[in-house]
Amino acid sequence: MTTKNKNLSAFSDKNIEDVSQKTFGIVVSEWNSEVTESLYSGAFETLRQHGVPKENILQKSVPGSYELTLGAQWLAEEQNIDAVICLGCVIQGETPHFDYICQAVANGITNVALKYNKPVVFGVLTTLNSRQALDRAGGKHGNKGDEAAATAIKMLGF
């Protein structure tokens, strides 16, 4: 969904199904909360703009990005949840911790989607520094939360 101007929030509304009766679970990491709260706001607003009632958006918090996978699984297990959006931010530090966390979260989210046969969207920023994260959480590159919500909506119409 990235455009030539690198605004991640730009996406096509073509072929989008009516999602006003769908229920979305959003799992948000508390770590790097300045970033993740902005990602959540973007996802929430995108869902609302596409007709999803507030009561059909269930937000749950987990301590960090590593815990997103279990939080996603708990939401995906619920029959009334049609899609799960995972929002987090991992900023590279001085140790390989970044690599282990990013790999585990990406694999875990994929596994939850396959296990429950429903959209479980990877809305996790994996950046080199805080500036890159903020640029993608409502800054000059748009809001990855918007993109994650758009992905969930589009996958429900697949």
C-alpha positions in Angstrom: 0.0 0.0 0.0 3.0 2.3 0.0 2.8 5.0 -2.6 5.6 6.7 -4.4 5.5 9.5 -1.8 5.9 6.8 0.9 2.7 7.7 2.7 1.6 4.4 4.2 -1.9 5.6 4.9 -2.9 5.9 1.2 -5.0 3.0 0.0 -7.7 2.3 -2.5 -11.3 2.0 -1.4 -12.1 -0.1 -4.5 -13.8 -3.4 -3.9 -14.2 -2.9 -0.1 -17.0 -4.9 1.4 -19.5 -3.4 3.9 -17.9 -4.0 7.3 -20.5 -2.2 9.4 -21.6 -5.5 10.9 -18.1 -6.9 11.5 -16.3 -6.9 14.8 -12.6 -6.1 15.1 -10.2 -6.8 17.9 -7.2 -4.6 18.3 -4.3 -5.7 20.4 -2.0 -2.8 21.4 1.4 -3.0 23.0 2.0 -0.7 25.9 5.7 -0.5 25.2 6.6 2.7 23.2 3.1 4.0 24.1 3.6 7.4 22.4 3.8 5.5 19.1 1.3 2.7 19.8 -1.4 5.0 21.0 -1.1 6.9 17.8 -1.2 3.7 15.8 -4.4 2.7 17.7 -6.0 6.1 17.0 -5.3 5.7 13.3 -6.7 2.1 13.2 -9.8 3.1 15.2 -10.5 6.1 13.0 -10.1 4.1 9.8 -12.5 1.5 11.0 -15.0 4.2 12.1 -14.7 5.9 8.7 -15.7 2.6 7.1 -18.9 2.3 9.1 -17.7 0.1 12.0 -19.7 1.0 15.1 -17.6 1.9 18.2 -19.1 -1.1 20.1 -17.7 -3.4 17.3 -14.1 -2.4 18.1 -12.6 -4.2 21.0 -9.3 -2.9 22.2 -7.0 -4.9 24.5 -3.6 -3.9 25.8 -0.5 -6.1 26.3 2.8 -5.2 28.0 5.0 -5.4 24.9 5.2 -6.4 21.2 6.2 -10.0 22.2 2.9 -10.4 23.9 0.9 -9.4 20.9 0.8 -12.9 19.6 -0.9 -14.4 22.7 -3.3 -11.4 22.9 -4.1 -11.9 19.2 -4.8 -15.6 19.8 -7.1 -14.8 22.7 -9.1 -12.4 20.6 -9.1 -14.7 17.5 -10.6 -17.5 19.7 -13.7 -15.4 20.2 -16.4 -16.4 17.7 -17.7 -12.8 17.4 -14.3 -11.3 16.4 -14.0 -11.2 12.6 -10.5 -9.8 12.4 -7.6 -9.0 14.7 -5.2 -6.0 14.3 -1.9 -6.2 16.2 -0.2 -2.8 16.9 3.2 -2.5 18.4 6.6 -0.8 18.0 10.1 -2.4 18.3 13.0 0.0 18.0 16.4 -1.4 17.4 18.8 -1.1 20.3 22.4 -2.2 20.8 21.8 -5.9 21.2 20.3 -8.6 19.0 17.1 -8.5 21.1 15.4 -6.5 18.3 15.9 -9.4 15.8 14.6 -12.0 18.1 11.5 -10.0 19.1 10.7 -9.0 15.5 11.0 -12.5 14.2 9.0 -14.1 17.0 6.2 -11.5 16.6 6.0 -11.8 12.8 5.9 -15.6 13.0 3.5 -15.7 15.9 1.0 -13.4 14.2 1.1 -15.4 11.0 0.5 -18.6 13.0 -2.5 -17.2 14.8 -4.0 -16.1 11.4 -3.5 -19.6 10.0 -4.7 -21.4 13.1 -8.0 -19.5 13.3 -8.5 -18.9 9.6 -9.2 -15.2 10.0 -7.3 -12.0 9.3 -4.7 -11.2 12.0 -2.9 -8.2 10.8 0.8 -7.3 11.5 0.7 -3.6 12.4 4.0 -3.6 14.2 6.7 -1.0 13.4 10.2 -2.3 13.3 12.4 0.7 13.1 16.0 1.8 13.6 15.1 4.7 15.9 12.3 6.7 17.5 12.1 9.3 14.7 11.3 6.5 12.1 8.6 5.2 14.5 7.0 8.6 14.9 7.2 9.3 11.2 5.1 6.1 10.7 2.7 6.7 13.5 1.0 9.8 12.2 4.1 11.6 10.9 5.4 12.3 7.4 4.9 8.7 6.3 1.3 8.4 7.4 0.0 6.1 10.1 0.7 2.4 10.0 -2.5 2.0 12.2 -4.5 3.2 9.2 -2.8 0.7 7.0 -3.4 -2.2 9.4 -7.1 -1.4 9.7 -7.4 -1.1 5.9 -5.7 -4.4 5.5 -8.1 -6.1 7.9 -11.1 -4.6 6.0 -9.7 -5.7 2.7 -9.0 -9.2 3.9 -12.6 -9.6 5.2 -13.7 -8.9 1.6 -11.4 -11.6 0.1 
